[in-house]
Amino acid sequence: MEYADGPFDDVRVRRALNLAIDRAEIARMYGGRAAATPICQPLPHGLLGYRPYCPYTHAPNARGVWRAPDLAAARKLVAESRTKGMLVDVWGVANQLGVPRGLPGYVASVLRSLGYRTRVHVVAAQRITNAMRRTFQLSVDGDWAPDYPQPSSFLPQFFGCHGGYSNGYVCDPVLDRMMVRATSLQLSHPEQAAALWEKVDRRIVDQAYWVPTVNAHPPALVSKRLRNYQYNPIWDFSPAQAWVR
C-alpha cells in the first residue's frame, strides 16, 4: 500500500496504519502461511542489505518478526495526530492478477477501526492515469518482483524523488542520496552497499512511507520426473536450472 495525501502526510498516521494492519489476515487472503509470509519492510529476503526488521507489531522483537497488530498503539497515534474522523479514499485495481479481491475493502475496514471515514474505489487498471494516481490518498497495490536481484532495481523507483513508480509520493533528499551511493557501490564494494541498503530499508520503514504486508510465495506442484528443482526467494521456481527425466 502506498499513499500521497492527508491524513497520511503525518508520519503518526502512517505508522498507525502499519501497526493496525493484521498481516496474518492478509496472508490468509493469499492462501495462508504456506503461500504468504507477513513482512514489515520493502526489502525482501534474498536481496543485498536485507535484515529482518519489524517495529510495527505487538511486542516488537530483535528477530524482526511480525507477531500481531497493535490497535491500542495505533489508536493512540491517531489521537495524537488529531485526524480522527477524516475521510479517506481507498483505491484498488479490479481483477489484478495475484491480488485478493477483498484487499481494498479490508484496508478500509482497518481505517474505520481507527476512526476514519472511508470510501472504496475499485477500477480497471487501464482507467488509472498518472494524473489520477497523484490524487490518491491511499492505493492498494499488488504483487511485484524486481527486474533484477538488486535493491536498485526497485527502491529508487518507488521511493526516489523522481521515481517512476511513486509518481512523487515520496521525496526524501537524504534517502535519495543514500540510494544513489548504495547503487554506485553494488558491484565494486558489495559489503558497503549492503550496509547502506540496510539503512535505506530502515529509513523507509521508520518513516512508514509504505505499508508492506506479505511476501507471496505460492506453493508449487511438481512432477516426480522433475529434477534439480531450485527455489529463488525473489522469482520462485527457476526452470532454467531444472530438467525432466
N, C-alpha and C positions, 0 to 999 in steps of 0.2 A: 504494500500500500504506500502511496505517496500523496503529498498534499502541498498546496500552494497558497492558501489564503486563510484568513481568520476563521475560527479562533486559533488555527494552527501556527500563526506567526508567534505564538507564545510557547516557548520550549516546555513549560509545565504541562500544557495541554497535550503536546506531542508525547511527552513521557507518560502522561496519564493513559493515553490510548494504548501505548506499548505495554503498560502494566495491566490493563484491564482485559486485553485480548486473551482468550483461552486458546492457546496454541494446540492443546490436546484435542479440543473440539474441531479445530480446522484440520488436524491430522486425520480425525475420523471422517471428515468430509472427503478427504483424498483416498480413503480406504483403510485407515488405521495405521498403527505404528510400523507395520510391515511395508507400507507404501509412502510414509512421510514422517520426518523427524522434526520436532519443534526446534526452532532456532531464534536467536535474537539479533543476529548480525548479518550484514550483507555479504561478507566474505565467506565462501563455503569451504568446507573441509576439502583438503587436497590442493589448495592454491597457496602460492607463496605468501607468507606472513600470517596464515591462519593460526589462530589460537582461540580456543573456546572462551566466549565472553557473554554473560547474560545478566545485566543488572535489573532487568525487567521481569522479575519473578518473585513469588513469595519465598522468603528466606534465601536470598542470593548466596551462592557458594563459590569457593575458589576454583571448582572444576568448570565453571561457566555453563552449567546445565540448567535449562528451564524446568521448573517444577510445577508451578500453578500460577494462575493470575492473582494479583493483589488488588482487589477492588477498593479496599479501605485506603490504601496509599494513593490509588488513582483518584478517588473522590476528594481526598484532601488537596491534591494538586489542582483539581478543577476549582475547588472552593477558593483556593489562594489566587487563582487566575481571574476570578470574578467573571467567568464566561458562561456560567451555567445558564441554560435557557436559550442560548443562541441556536439559530437554525443552521444545520449542516447538510449540504447536498452531497450524497454519496453516489459516485458514478462507477458503473461496471460495463463490461463488454458482453453482449449477448453471444452465447454459443462459442465462447473462447475455448479452444482446444486445451484439454487437460485441467481446466479450472472448474471447481464445483459450482453448480448453478446457483446455489443458495448463499455464496460467499458475500456478495454486496449486502444482502438483507441481514446476514449475521453481523457484519460490521456495524450496520445501522442500529441493530439491537443493542450492541455494546455501548455505542454512543448514547442511546436513550437511557441506559442504566447509569450513565454518568451525569445525566441531567440535561442532555441536549435534545432539541427537536431535530427530526431528520426527514429528508426526502430521498428516495432511492430512484436513480435513473439508470436503466439498463438499455443500452442502444447498440446497434450493429457497428462493428469496427469501422466499416467504410464511411460511416456518417460522422466519425470523430475527426475533426481537423485540429491542426496545431493551435489555431486561434481559440478553439473550444477548450483545449487542454489547459491553456493559460488561465482560464477562468475557473477551473475545477478547484473546489476546496479539498476534496479527497477523492482519489481514484483507486479502485481495487483492481490491481493488475494480476496477471497470472504467471505461468511458468516461463522461465527463460534460461538460457545457458550461454556462457561466454563463447565468443567466436574462436578464441584460442586460450589455452590454460594459463593465463596470467591475469592478475588483478587489473592491469592496464587495459584489458580488453573490454571492461565494462564500468569500473568505478568512476573514471573521469567522465564517461558518457552520461551517467546518472547524476553525479554529484559535482561536476565541474561547473564553473560559471557559464561556460558556453557548451555545456553538454548536449549532445544530440538527442538524448532520450528524455532529459529532465525538463526541457522547454523553459529553462530559467527558474525552476522550483528552488534550487539551491545555488547560492553564490557566496562561498566562504573563501576569501583570499588566502587565508592560512592553509586551509585544506587543499586549495589549488596548488600552492607552492610545494606542499608535501607530495602530492601525487605526481607532479612534474619531475621532481627529484627522484622519487621511487622508480618511476618509469625509466629514467635515464640510467639507473643502476642495475636493472633487472638482469641483463646479460653479463655485464662486466664485474659487478660486485653483488651477487645474489643474496649474500648474508646481510649486507647493509640494506638492500632493497626490502628484504623480508621484515627487518626491524621497522622500517619506515611504513610499509604497508600495514603492519600490525597497528601502528599509531593512527594511520588513516582510518582503519576499520573501527578503532575505538572512538575516535572523534565523531565519526558518523553515528555510532550507537549512542554516545553520550549526548549528542545534540538532537538525537531522535529524528533525524531527517527522513527516516523511513520507518515502516513497521514490518520488518521481516517476520514471517510466521513459521514456515516449514521448508525443509529441503525435501522435495518429492523424489522418490526413487521407486517406481512401480516394480512389483515382482516380475521376474522373467520366467517364463515356462520354456524349457528347452528339451530337445530330444536326447535319448540315451546315446544317439550316434554322434552328438556334438562333442568335439574335443578341444582342449585348450581354451575353455571359457574364461574370459577375463573381464573383470568389472572395473570401470573407471568411475571414480566418485563424482566426476563432472558430467560425463557423457554416457554413463551406464555401460551397457554391453558394447564391447569392442569387436565387431565382426571381422575386422581385418586380421585379428590375431587367432581366429578360430578356423577349424576345418570340420568336415563331416566324414565319418568313417564309412 
